[in-house]
């Protein structure tokens, strides 16, 4: 089929977007709207001694000003992560107020909100607020968070430990490590990054006859509505009395990367202000503001110790991590470095014994949330650095060492140390495909070419495995209209992935109808009543399978109507290329004719519509792959040039190779950004040093080589489409592939370790 599964169909979303006809939240301009600006803490830690807003209402254009005392009806921003330590004690989850109450705990924390007729008037009024803070010592470095001399951030807790998560038996692993022929130790940093989606954060709230409507970029409107209901559940607001409710509409969204899964303080505040002032209120953050207002990602310090026997087989692994949560727990903050990353600690390798220890700590920094991959890139990076160091220490070729330790297809289903079960994967085969694509065997000749130019050349690979799935249920509702058009409502949310195209391909194949007749509807809680949104690379295996199964269900429903229209038994009706046929005579009825008949009283009058909620049960899918980077270093300047980059990914069945390749490209570039350029820096007083793109480097097109993409389609046996995920693989593989390549290039100079980001200065210093 021209537009069916497996075809490289260009995104149907693109013509509208590239011709300027997209609608992002800031494009929504409402009559009589007001503008909100936020007073943010310039201090990393301190007690608020003065917050005087008495003069603000007299400032030109101001309609409202709000502090914590004005929003006592609103609950805190919730954390969904329910974790326990090894003794069964729950994690300490501090209350996270929407506006600072008595203390400020990080630079950028919202303290007050002003609403005025223009954005400039609101900003002028913010600057008129009198704020005094009695500063306290700040801790911005995670390695110091648990120092006895470091002041606890939260008065209700004696120290800065959120939870000490542990998996496995520490003593048994220690005994095995001691008895192993080789011990390999690696200390490394997963550097803090600022997600920086192309679209800055924006929120527009509007009172309506039905309640409050929030226009807000997200990764799933239904999930955001659930959080907002939690925040507003005890609020007696005129706009929400009776059976009125909050409606969330997510229009076009310019980037997600995990942080769009969070509900921001600003979204809550514009809703509250819109109710109080009975008019629309909007908030738009500028780019610099987003560095101190959007949750950050990563920020882990890890020591990994691996044992190997004399033949190179892994005997045990100990991973000890300090994970910086920032000042508060975001919705998933403590979950990311513990259970999310912990599912695949050890990656694609056979780990007989594991002890995984994560101390989640609070610091006076911006809270940390999920960021593309959410724990899995960090875990994969740890394991690939271990394997590369082990190969050099043991004197075994890195490819050979990995193959010795890969979990084989014959061993599957295989229970990982975390207890989750992996069902499919051809790891050695996938790696061989990547090596062939990268021309690995002829690399030595290319080293000589670089040497002749005075350059250092290196090649490195990064194997990754990650879990995708995120939530056990998803829903799709299919309506066949009388004019032949087909509406599909689905609970995932596309913010660049191309769901409208991929889902239409799936349904086009199921219904055997024209791809162009299919309309995908998402992102409005008045239309989408259920859905887990998009995150954790869940969309193809959850939303896609739900669409497929709903398509089959609507055909089964239609067969009963078609059988009466054809005057034959149901079991003699078949569906072929948009028509119902029978072996008993030559008459046929089309899908649209059945849809029209379904509106008649004879068939109930409800039309042809099926809602199907797909429950995948327990378990995840395990996308995996091998990426190879080849780099050249100028030893005089430390500048790294990426010469070649090859990716071979196993994401199960590829619905659309063009879209899947685009997802790989995006993930790789974000991984390269972390490896080479991006670094959120705080000074010792908790002040953000890298607060703009003048100080925070993002990868540019001329710094990224063409990314060659290939796929090894090993189908997942646990879903009907055989799909896995692809959105986060590049971010999982790229850091280790590039870092290993750089270390390979510098090995001739005796350099054994380097931390991300590998800036020219760091590389030059290492070479000295």
VMD Tcl script that draws the C-alpha trace (Angstrom):
set ca {
  {0.00 0.00 0.00}
  {1.40 3.39 -1.01}
  {0.86 5.03 2.36}
  {0.84 1.96 4.59}
  {3.20 0.68 7.26}
  {6.85 0.70 6.26}
  {6.57 3.53 3.73}
  {8.59 6.75 3.97}
  {5.63 9.09 3.82}
  {6.54 12.79 4.31}
  {4.91 14.35 7.33}
  {1.45 15.68 6.53}
  {1.92 18.20 9.36}
  {4.74 20.03 7.61}
  {3.04 22.07 4.83}
  {0.92 23.89 7.40}
  {3.86 24.54 9.71}
  {6.43 25.65 7.15}
  {3.98 28.03 5.46}
  {3.40 29.85 8.74}
  {-0.04 28.40 9.40}
  {0.80 26.64 12.63}
  {-0.86 27.78 15.82}
  {1.35 27.86 18.89}
  {0.20 29.07 22.28}
  {1.63 32.55 21.78}
  {-0.36 32.85 18.54}
  {-3.58 32.74 20.56}
  {-4.60 36.36 21.12}
  {-7.88 36.87 23.01}
  {-9.99 40.04 23.38}
  {-9.36 42.07 26.55}
  {-6.45 39.85 27.52}
  {-4.03 40.82 30.28}
  {-0.37 39.91 30.68}
  {1.44 38.27 33.59}
  {5.04 38.65 34.64}
  {6.80 36.91 37.52}
  {9.05 38.19 40.29}
  {11.77 35.57 40.62}
  {14.26 35.10 43.37}
  {17.71 36.57 42.67}
  {18.97 34.61 45.67}
  {19.80 30.90 45.82}
  {18.90 30.47 49.50}
  {17.39 32.70 52.14}
  {14.46 33.76 54.31}
  {12.05 36.31 52.92}
  {12.02 39.21 55.39}
  {10.10 41.71 53.25}
  {7.69 41.30 50.36}
  {5.82 44.58 49.92}
  {3.43 44.80 46.97}
  {1.36 47.70 48.34}
  {2.49 50.16 45.69}
  {2.09 47.77 42.78}
  {-1.65 48.19 42.20}
  {-1.08 51.92 41.76}
  {1.39 51.22 38.94}
  {-0.05 52.11 35.50}
  {-2.05 49.31 33.87}
  {-1.85 46.86 36.77}
  {-4.98 44.80 37.48}
  {-3.71 42.28 40.02}
  {-0.74 41.18 42.07}
  {-0.44 37.82 43.83}
  {1.86 36.42 46.48}
  {1.71 33.14 48.35}
  {-0.79 34.68 50.80}
  {-3.22 35.32 47.94}
  {-3.25 31.76 46.57}
  {-3.63 29.72 49.76}
  {-6.54 27.89 48.10}
  {-4.15 26.29 45.64}
  {-2.30 23.12 46.45}
  {1.41 22.53 45.79}
  {2.91 21.22 42.57}
  {2.79 17.43 43.01}
  {5.47 14.78 42.68}
  {4.24 11.46 41.26}
  {7.34 9.44 42.19}
  {6.60 7.03 45.03}
  {9.93 5.60 46.13}
  {11.23 3.76 49.16}
  {14.71 3.13 50.44}
  {16.21 -0.28 51.18}
  {14.53 -0.28 54.60}
  {11.08 0.40 53.17}
  {11.03 4.04 54.31}
  {9.35 6.42 51.86}
  {11.28 9.14 50.08}
  {11.05 12.61 51.57}
  {9.01 14.68 49.11}
  {8.99 18.33 50.23}
  {5.99 20.53 49.60}
  {6.63 22.59 46.47}
  {4.61 25.83 46.65}
  {3.54 27.62 43.49}
  {4.87 30.89 44.92}
  {7.62 31.03 47.53}
  {6.22 31.27 51.03}
  {8.80 31.92 53.77}
  {11.99 30.85 52.01}
  {13.60 30.92 48.60}
  {15.63 27.86 47.63}
  {16.98 28.58 44.15}
  {17.64 31.43 41.76}
  {14.54 31.86 39.62}
  {12.00 30.57 42.14}
  {8.66 32.39 41.60}
  {7.83 34.79 44.45}
  {5.03 36.99 43.11}
  {2.97 37.46 39.96}
  {1.73 40.73 38.47}
  {-1.05 41.07 35.89}
  {-1.27 44.21 33.76}
  {-2.64 45.47 30.48}
  {0.67 45.06 28.68}
  {3.69 42.85 29.20}
  {5.94 45.87 29.72}
  {3.60 47.33 32.34}
  {3.59 44.02 34.17}
  {7.39 43.87 34.10}
  {7.67 47.46 35.36}
  {5.35 46.57 38.22}
  {7.40 43.49 39.09}
  {10.44 45.70 39.43}
  {8.49 47.96 41.82}
  {7.98 45.15 44.34}
  {10.05 45.57 47.51}
  {11.84 42.31 48.29}
  {14.32 41.67 51.06}
  {15.89 38.29 51.77}
  {18.11 37.26 54.64}
  {20.60 35.19 52.69}
  {21.66 31.74 53.87}
  {24.61 29.61 52.72}
  {23.83 27.93 49.42}
  {24.86 24.51 48.15}
  {24.92 24.10 44.39}
  {27.18 21.04 44.09}
  {25.64 17.59 44.60}
  {28.85 16.15 46.04}
  {28.51 18.59 48.96}
  {24.79 18.16 49.57}
  {25.20 15.51 52.29}
  {28.22 17.12 53.94}
  {27.47 17.60 57.68}
  {28.41 21.27 57.32}
  {25.87 21.87 54.52}
  {22.65 23.45 55.75}
  {19.49 21.43 54.97}
  {17.19 23.13 52.48}
  {13.94 21.91 54.02}
  {13.20 22.58 57.69}
  {11.02 19.49 57.94}
  {13.94 17.21 57.09}
  {17.26 16.82 58.93}
  {19.46 16.60 55.83}
  {19.45 17.02 52.05}
  {18.76 13.37 51.21}
  {15.49 12.71 49.40}
  {15.99 8.95 49.24}
  {18.80 6.42 49.11}
  {17.56 3.97 46.49}
  {19.23 0.56 46.35}
  {18.83 -2.54 44.24}
  {20.75 -5.77 44.80}
  {22.93 -7.12 47.59}
  {25.89 -4.87 48.35}
  {27.84 -7.46 50.34}
  {27.47 -10.22 47.74}
  {28.60 -7.88 44.96}
  {31.60 -6.73 47.02}
  {32.66 -10.35 47.62}
  {32.41 -11.15 43.93}
  {34.33 -8.03 42.93}
  {37.15 -8.88 45.33}
  {37.33 -12.42 43.95}
  {37.27 -11.32 40.30}
  {40.37 -11.56 38.12}
  {39.96 -7.92 37.11}
  {38.30 -4.87 38.64}
  {37.54 -1.90 36.45}
  {36.64 1.44 38.06}
  {35.24 4.45 36.22}
  {34.29 7.80 37.72}
  {32.21 10.04 35.49}
  {29.79 12.94 35.26}
  {26.44 13.14 33.52}
  {26.42 16.90 33.17}
  {23.41 19.12 33.88}
  {21.67 20.40 30.75}
  {18.94 22.93 29.94}
  {16.34 21.33 27.63}
  {15.74 24.60 25.68}
  {12.80 23.71 23.41}
  {12.50 26.01 20.40}
  {9.23 27.42 21.75}
  {9.63 29.25 25.07}
  {7.01 28.45 27.66}
  {3.63 30.14 27.20}
  {0.24 29.83 28.91}
  {-3.08 31.53 28.18}
  {-6.07 31.14 30.52}
  {-9.64 32.15 29.70}
  {-12.85 32.04 31.78}
  {-15.77 30.49 29.88}
  {-19.33 29.47 30.62}
  {-18.04 25.91 31.16}
  {-15.18 26.82 33.52}
  {-11.57 27.74 32.81}
  {-9.71 26.98 29.59}
  {-5.93 26.77 29.56}
  {-3.97 26.92 26.30}
  {-0.63 25.40 27.12}
  {2.12 23.50 25.27}
  {2.42 20.00 26.68}
  {3.22 16.37 26.04}
  {-0.35 15.41 26.87}
  {-3.30 17.61 27.77}
  {-5.14 14.92 29.74}
  {-2.23 14.44 32.13}
  {-1.89 18.20 32.60}
  {-5.57 18.48 33.42}
  {-5.21 15.79 36.09}
  {-2.39 17.73 37.76}
  {-4.31 21.00 37.59}
  {-7.33 19.35 39.16}
  {-5.07 18.27 42.02}
  {-3.74 21.81 42.48}
  {-7.21 23.39 42.32}
  {-9.22 20.69 44.10}
  {-9.76 22.75 47.28}
  {-10.10 26.11 45.54}
  {-13.52 27.77 45.73}
  {-13.27 29.75 42.52}
  {-16.31 31.27 40.76}
  {-15.18 29.85 37.42}
  {-15.10 26.28 38.76}
  {-18.27 26.13 40.85}
  {-20.95 23.59 40.13}
  {-20.13 21.20 37.31}
  {-17.64 23.56 35.69}
  {-14.20 22.21 34.97}
  {-10.74 22.99 33.66}
  {-10.24 22.42 29.95}
  {-6.69 22.07 28.63}
  {-5.90 22.70 24.98}
  {-2.39 22.04 23.71}
  {-2.01 23.56 20.26}
  {1.13 23.12 18.17}
  {4.02 22.59 20.57}
  {7.58 23.49 19.66}
  {9.54 20.78 21.43}
  {9.00 18.63 24.49}
  {12.05 16.66 25.65}
  {10.41 15.73 28.98}
  {9.87 19.16 30.51}
  {6.56 19.61 28.65}
  {5.32 16.79 30.84}
  {5.58 19.13 33.83}
  {2.84 21.54 34.92}
  {4.44 24.89 35.65}
  {3.68 27.39 38.38}
  {2.90 29.94 35.68}
  {0.14 27.77 34.20}
  {-1.52 27.57 37.62}
  {-1.15 31.30 38.17}
  {-2.72 32.40 34.88}
  {-5.71 30.16 35.62}
  {-6.09 31.64 39.09}
  {-5.72 35.21 37.84}
  {-8.16 34.67 34.96}
  {-10.74 33.52 37.47}
  {-10.10 36.40 39.88}
  {-10.11 39.09 37.18}
  {-12.75 37.42 34.97}
  {-10.77 37.98 31.79}
  {-8.09 36.20 29.78}
  {-4.57 36.23 31.21}
  {-1.46 35.19 29.33}
  {2.15 34.47 30.26}
  {5.10 34.26 27.89}
  {8.60 33.54 29.12}
  {11.59 34.96 27.27}
  {14.59 32.82 26.43}
  {16.81 33.94 29.29}
  {13.96 33.45 31.73}
  {13.61 29.86 30.60}
  {17.10 29.07 31.85}
  {15.92 29.79 35.42}
  {12.27 28.77 35.00}
  {12.32 25.48 33.06}
  {13.40 22.31 34.82}
  {16.88 21.08 33.96}
  {18.03 17.55 33.11}
  {20.67 14.93 34.07}
  {23.24 16.10 36.72}
  {24.59 12.83 38.14}
  {27.95 11.86 39.62}
  {28.74 8.15 39.31}
  {31.41 5.67 40.31}
  {31.04 2.31 38.58}
  {33.04 -0.78 39.51}
  {32.87 -3.87 37.33}
  {34.38 -7.31 37.88}
  {35.59 -9.51 35.01}
  {36.91 -13.06 35.00}
  {40.05 -14.12 33.19}
  {38.14 -14.69 29.94}
  {36.56 -11.23 29.94}
  {33.13 -12.17 31.23}
  {31.43 -9.76 33.61}
  {31.09 -11.12 37.13}
  {29.49 -8.24 39.00}
  {28.68 -4.55 38.73}
  {28.41 -1.85 41.38}
  {27.02 1.54 40.37}
  {27.05 4.32 42.96}
  {25.38 7.58 41.93}
  {24.65 10.91 43.53}
  {21.73 12.43 41.65}
  {21.01 16.14 41.98}
  {17.27 16.82 42.22}
  {17.65 20.57 42.66}
  {15.69 22.36 45.36}
  {12.43 20.39 45.01}
  {11.08 17.21 43.48}
  {9.52 17.73 40.08}
  {6.69 15.46 38.97}
  {9.13 12.62 38.23}
  {12.40 13.97 39.63}
  {13.45 11.17 42.02}
  {12.06 8.50 39.68}
  {14.38 9.35 36.79}
  {17.82 8.38 38.20}
  {16.46 5.49 40.26}
  {13.72 3.33 38.79}
  {13.64 4.78 35.26}
  {17.37 4.46 34.69}
  {17.56 1.49 37.02}
  {15.44 -0.68 34.76}
  {18.35 -1.01 32.34}
  {21.42 -0.59 34.55}
  {23.89 -2.99 32.98}
  {22.42 -2.24 29.54}
  {22.55 -5.07 26.99}
  {25.11 -7.06 28.95}
  {24.80 -10.15 31.11}
  {25.28 -8.98 34.72}
  {25.35 -11.94 37.15}
  {25.29 -9.69 40.22}
  {24.38 -6.03 40.59}
  {24.29 -3.44 43.34}
  {22.74 -0.16 42.22}
  {22.90 2.68 44.73}
  {21.46 6.15 44.08}
  {21.44 8.97 46.60}
  {18.97 11.60 45.42}
  {19.94 14.93 46.99}
  {18.60 18.45 47.24}
  {20.69 21.49 46.28}
  {19.97 25.20 45.81}
  {19.51 24.81 42.06}
  {16.68 24.62 39.57}
  {14.71 21.36 40.07}
  {15.60 18.54 37.68}
  {12.96 16.70 35.64}
  {12.82 14.13 32.88}
  {14.97 15.00 29.87}
  {15.03 13.00 26.62}
  {15.63 9.42 27.76}
  {15.02 10.17 31.45}
  {17.62 8.05 33.21}
  {18.35 5.59 30.44}
  {20.97 7.71 28.61}
  {22.76 8.16 31.93}
  {22.74 4.41 32.60}
  {23.90 3.55 29.07}
  {26.71 6.08 29.27}
  {27.96 4.53 32.50}
  {28.01 1.04 31.02}
  {29.70 1.98 27.76}
  {32.42 3.90 29.58}
  {32.94 0.80 31.75}
  {33.19 -1.51 28.73}
  {35.64 0.77 26.93}
  {37.87 1.12 29.99}
  {37.68 -2.65 30.57}
  {38.71 -3.41 26.99}
  {41.89 -1.36 27.39}
  {42.63 -2.63 30.88}
  {42.10 -6.30 29.97}
  {43.79 -5.99 26.57}
  {40.71 -7.28 24.73}
  {39.29 -5.65 21.63}
  {36.21 -3.62 22.62}
  {33.97 -5.24 20.03}
  {35.02 -8.71 21.16}
  {34.52 -7.85 24.83}
  {31.01 -6.61 24.17}
  {30.10 -9.74 22.21}
  {31.39 -11.94 25.03}
  {28.99 -10.22 27.41}
  {25.92 -9.47 25.27}
  {22.65 -11.12 26.26}
  {21.95 -13.40 23.31}
  {18.66 -13.83 21.48}
  {18.67 -17.48 22.55}
  {18.57 -16.44 26.21}
  {15.39 -14.40 25.77}
  {13.04 -13.80 27.44}
  {15.76 -12.65 29.84}
  {15.23 -11.11 33.25}
  {17.44 -8.09 33.79}
  {18.88 -7.35 37.25}
  {16.07 -4.84 37.79}
  {13.52 -7.62 37.43}
  {12.08 -6.45 34.11}
  {11.99 -8.95 31.26}
  {13.46 -8.30 27.82}
  {11.85 -10.29 25.01}
  {13.72 -9.49 21.82}
  {17.00 -8.18 20.48}
  {19.90 -9.23 18.27}
  {22.61 -7.16 19.89}
  {25.68 -8.67 18.21}
  {23.99 -8.57 14.82}
  {22.96 -4.94 15.28}
  {26.51 -4.02 16.29}
  {27.98 -5.79 13.26}
  {25.61 -3.82 11.01}
  {26.78 -0.56 12.60}
  {30.46 -1.50 12.25}
  {29.99 -2.34 8.57}
  {28.13 0.92 8.00}
  {31.02 2.84 9.66}
  {33.71 0.97 7.69}
  {35.29 0.01 11.01}
  {37.75 -2.49 9.50}
  {39.50 0.17 7.38}
  {39.82 2.66 10.20}
  {43.61 2.25 10.59}
  {44.23 3.74 7.15}
  {42.21 6.81 8.10}
  {44.28 7.26 11.28}
  {47.39 7.56 9.13}
  {45.72 10.25 7.02}
  {44.96 12.31 10.13}
  {48.44 11.81 11.56}
  {49.92 13.20 8.39}
  {47.96 16.41 9.03}
  {49.03 16.57 12.68}
  {45.58 15.58 13.88}
  {44.49 12.90 16.35}
  {41.82 10.57 15.01}
  {39.56 8.39 17.12}
  {36.65 6.01 16.67}
  {34.20 4.92 19.30}
  {30.98 3.04 19.64}
  {28.13 3.29 22.03}
  {25.68 0.44 22.49}
  {22.43 1.29 24.18}
  {19.32 -0.41 25.37}
  {16.40 1.46 26.83}
  {12.89 0.79 28.03}
  {9.91 2.33 26.32}
  {6.25 1.96 27.14}
  {5.30 4.43 29.83}
  {1.82 3.67 31.19}
  {-0.10 0.47 30.62}
  {-3.18 1.92 28.88}
  {-3.98 4.10 25.90}
  {-7.20 4.89 24.10}
  {-8.24 5.49 20.51}
  {-11.69 6.48 19.25}
  {-12.47 6.08 15.56}
  {-15.48 7.70 13.88}
  {-16.35 6.90 10.26}
  {-18.22 9.85 8.79}
  {-20.85 9.64 6.08}
  {-18.69 11.63 3.67}
  {-15.97 8.98 3.94}
  {-13.70 11.00 6.23}
  {-12.36 9.23 9.29}
  {-11.69 10.93 12.63}
  {-9.25 9.37 15.06}
  {-9.04 10.69 18.62}
  {-5.98 9.43 20.46}
  {-4.54 10.15 23.90}
  {-0.89 10.57 22.93}
  {0.33 14.00 21.85}
  {2.58 14.85 18.93}
  {5.01 17.72 19.40}
  {7.23 17.04 16.43}
  {7.16 13.25 16.14}
  {4.72 13.07 13.22}
  {1.88 11.12 14.86}
  {-0.67 12.45 12.38}
  {1.29 10.78 9.62}
  {2.28 7.55 11.36}
  {-1.15 6.85 12.86}
  {-2.81 7.55 9.51}
  {-0.44 5.04 7.92}
  {-1.40 2.39 10.47}
  {-5.13 2.97 10.04}
  {-4.82 3.28 6.27}
  {-3.40 -0.23 6.20}
  {-6.03 -1.61 8.59}
  {-9.01 -0.06 6.80}
  {-7.47 -0.18 3.31}
  {-8.64 3.37 2.64}
  {-7.04 6.51 1.26}
  {-4.47 7.87 3.68}
  {-5.72 11.42 3.08}
  {-9.17 10.60 4.47}
  {-7.82 10.10 7.99}
  {-7.82 13.00 10.46}
  {-5.97 12.65 13.76}
  {-7.38 14.63 16.71}
  {-5.33 15.27 19.85}
  {-4.51 17.77 22.57}
  {-7.95 18.99 23.72}
  {-9.44 17.53 26.91}
  {-12.97 18.29 25.69}
  {-12.33 15.83 22.86}
  {-9.70 13.52 24.37}
  {-11.06 12.05 27.57}
  {-8.31 9.56 28.30}
  {-4.66 9.30 27.47}
  {-1.16 9.03 28.82}
  {0.35 11.62 26.49}
  {3.72 11.25 24.82}
  {6.81 10.41 26.81}
  {9.16 7.48 27.21}
  {8.90 6.66 23.48}
  {5.46 5.16 24.15}
  {3.45 6.46 21.21}
  {3.90 3.77 18.55}
  {3.48 0.85 20.91}
  {0.61 2.41 22.87}
  {-1.18 4.91 20.65}
  {-0.26 3.07 17.46}
  {-1.48 -0.29 18.70}
  {-4.62 1.34 20.10}
  {-5.34 2.85 16.68}
  {-4.72 -0.49 14.98}
  {-6.98 -2.40 17.34}
  {-9.70 0.27 17.20}
  {-9.55 0.08 13.41}
  {-10.13 -3.68 13.50}
  {-12.93 -3.18 16.02}
  {-14.75 -0.63 13.88}
  {-14.61 -3.04 10.94}
  {-16.12 -5.79 13.10}
  {-18.84 -3.38 14.23}
  {-19.54 -2.33 10.66}
  {-19.81 -5.94 9.47}
  {-23.00 -6.43 11.49}
  {-24.61 -3.42 9.81}
  {-23.29 -4.43 6.40}
  {-24.70 -7.94 6.79}
  {-28.21 -6.52 7.21}
  {-27.72 -4.12 4.32}
  {-26.56 -7.05 2.15}
  {-29.21 -9.37 3.62}
  {-26.68 -12.08 4.43}
  {-25.24 -13.71 7.55}
  {-22.44 -11.84 9.30}
  {-19.99 -14.70 8.90}
  {-20.28 -14.45 5.12}
  {-19.27 -10.76 5.05}
  {-15.68 -9.81 4.27}
  {-14.00 -6.43 4.21}
  {-11.79 -5.54 1.25}
  {-10.33 -2.17 0.27}
  {-13.00 -0.06 1.90}
  {-15.96 -2.24 0.90}
  {-17.98 -5.04 2.45}
  {-18.51 -8.00 0.15}
  {-20.19 -11.36 0.46}
  {-19.68 -14.68 -1.22}
  {-23.45 -15.07 -1.60}
  {-23.99 -12.43 -4.33}
  {-22.27 -9.55 -6.16}
  {-23.68 -6.63 -4.17}
  {-21.29 -4.52 -2.07}
  {-21.58 -1.63 0.38}
  {-18.83 0.84 1.13}
  {-17.55 1.83 4.54}
  {-19.06 5.31 4.15}
  {-22.44 3.79 3.18}
  {-22.38 1.71 6.33}
  {-21.50 4.85 8.30}
  {-24.53 6.62 6.83}
  {-26.78 3.65 7.62}
  {-25.49 3.58 11.21}
  {-27.12 6.98 11.72}
  {-30.57 5.58 11.01}
  {-32.96 4.47 13.73}
  {-32.75 0.92 12.40}
  {-29.15 0.71 13.59}
  {-29.46 2.79 16.73}
  {-28.72 6.22 15.27}
  {-25.35 6.57 17.00}
  {-23.25 6.39 13.88}
  {-20.24 4.22 13.20}
  {-17.87 4.83 16.08}
  {-15.66 2.61 18.23}
  {-13.67 3.48 21.33}
  {-10.99 1.03 22.33}
  {-8.81 1.20 25.40}
  {-5.65 -0.82 24.90}
  {-4.02 -2.36 27.96}
  {-0.61 -3.80 27.18}
  {-0.25 -5.40 30.61}
  {3.07 -5.53 32.38}
  {6.41 -5.18 30.70}
  {8.21 -2.80 28.38}
  {9.72 -2.86 24.95}
  {13.48 -2.54 24.66}
  {14.72 -0.41 21.78}
  {18.44 -0.81 21.33}
  {21.17 -0.01 18.91}
  {24.81 0.69 18.15}
  {26.13 4.11 17.14}
  {29.64 4.74 15.88}
  {31.36 8.13 15.92}
  {34.61 9.03 14.22}
  {36.34 12.23 15.30}
  {39.44 14.26 14.64}
  {41.11 16.50 17.25}
  {43.36 19.46 16.65}
  {45.87 19.03 19.51}
  {46.90 22.69 19.29}
  {43.39 23.99 20.06}
  {41.50 21.02 21.50}
  {38.76 21.44 18.90}
  {36.89 18.23 18.06}
  {35.47 17.64 14.60}
  {32.95 14.86 14.07}
  {33.91 13.33 10.74}
  {31.44 10.47 10.51}
  {28.47 9.29 12.54}
  {26.60 6.04 11.88}
  {23.56 4.72 13.72}
  {21.98 1.28 13.53}
  {18.87 1.05 15.66}
  {16.48 -1.77 16.50}
  {13.11 -0.17 17.16}
  {11.13 -3.20 16.07}
  {8.94 -2.69 13.02}
  {9.58 0.70 11.45}
  {6.23 2.36 10.72}
  {7.76 5.16 8.66}
  {11.53 5.07 7.94}
  {11.60 8.79 7.13}
  {10.05 9.77 10.47}
  {12.12 7.23 12.38}
  {15.33 8.57 10.83}
  {14.31 12.06 11.86}
  {13.85 10.90 15.43}
  {17.32 9.35 15.36}
  {18.81 12.58 13.99}
  {17.18 14.65 16.72}
  {18.24 12.34 19.52}
  {21.81 12.14 18.23}
  {22.16 15.92 18.07}
  {20.88 16.29 21.62}
  {23.33 13.60 22.73}
  {26.16 15.39 20.90}
  {25.12 18.59 22.60}
  {25.54 17.00 26.01}
  {28.83 15.38 25.04}
  {30.48 18.43 23.49}
  {28.79 21.71 24.29}
  {25.94 21.92 26.80}
  {26.56 22.55 30.49}
  {24.45 24.34 33.07}
  {26.92 25.94 35.47}
  {26.21 27.29 38.95}
  {28.84 29.06 41.02}
  {29.45 28.16 44.66}
  {26.80 30.68 45.77}
  {24.10 29.06 43.63}
  {24.07 31.79 40.98}
  {23.44 30.53 37.44}
  {26.50 31.35 35.34}
  {25.23 29.89 32.03}
  {21.97 31.83 31.82}
  {21.75 32.54 28.10}
  {22.88 31.21 24.74}
  {25.89 33.51 25.09}
  {27.06 31.22 27.89}
  {25.24 27.96 27.16}
  {26.41 26.41 23.90}
  {24.00 24.49 21.67}
  {25.16 22.38 18.70}
  {24.95 24.14 15.34}
  {24.37 22.52 11.99}
  {27.97 23.07 10.88}
  {29.23 21.19 13.96}
  {27.28 18.01 13.23}
  {28.26 15.50 10.60}
  {25.66 13.82 8.43}
  {24.12 11.04 10.48}
  {23.85 7.79 8.52}
  {20.86 5.81 9.77}
  {20.05 2.13 9.38}
  {17.57 -0.15 11.11}
  {17.66 -3.76 12.24}
  {13.98 -4.66 12.50}
  {13.76 -7.24 15.28}
  {10.05 -7.34 16.00}
  {8.77 -7.16 19.54}
  {6.63 -10.23 20.23}
  {4.44 -8.52 22.82}
  {2.46 -6.11 20.66}
  {0.55 -6.55 17.44}
  {2.61 -4.04 15.48}
  {5.93 -5.49 16.63}
  {7.14 -1.96 17.40}
  {9.49 -0.68 20.08}
  {10.45 3.00 20.46}
  {12.83 5.32 18.61}
  {12.49 8.81 20.07}
  {15.23 8.55 22.68}
  {17.77 6.09 21.27}
  {20.00 8.78 19.79}
  {20.27 10.56 23.13}
  {21.15 7.22 24.76}
  {23.91 6.29 22.31}
  {25.56 9.51 21.18}
  {27.30 10.59 24.41}
  {29.16 7.31 24.85}
  {29.95 6.94 21.13}
  {31.51 10.42 20.97}
  {33.29 10.29 24.33}
  {34.75 6.86 23.50}
  {35.91 8.20 20.14}
  {37.61 11.18 21.76}
  {39.30 8.96 24.36}
  {40.45 6.67 21.55}
  {41.99 9.66 19.77}
  {43.79 10.81 22.94}
  {44.90 7.34 24.08}
  {48.24 7.79 22.28}
  {48.87 10.76 24.57}
  {48.09 8.71 27.70}
  {44.67 10.28 28.36}
  {42.33 7.79 30.03}
  {39.38 9.88 31.11}
  {37.54 13.10 30.33}
  {34.19 14.47 31.43}
  {31.34 15.89 29.39}
  {31.06 18.40 27.93}
  {34.34 17.91 26.11}
  {34.99 21.56 25.37}
  {38.14 22.56 23.49}
  {39.61 23.84 26.77}
  {39.04 20.53 28.55}
  {40.45 18.55 25.64}
  {43.50 20.82 25.38}
  {44.13 20.60 29.12}
  {43.84 16.81 29.03}
  {46.37 16.63 26.20}
  {48.88 18.71 28.13}
}
mol new
graphics top color blue
foreach p $ca { graphics top sphere $p radius 0.5 }
foreach p [lrange $ca 0 end-1] q [lrange $ca 1 end] { graphics top cylinder $p $q radius 0.2 }
display resetview
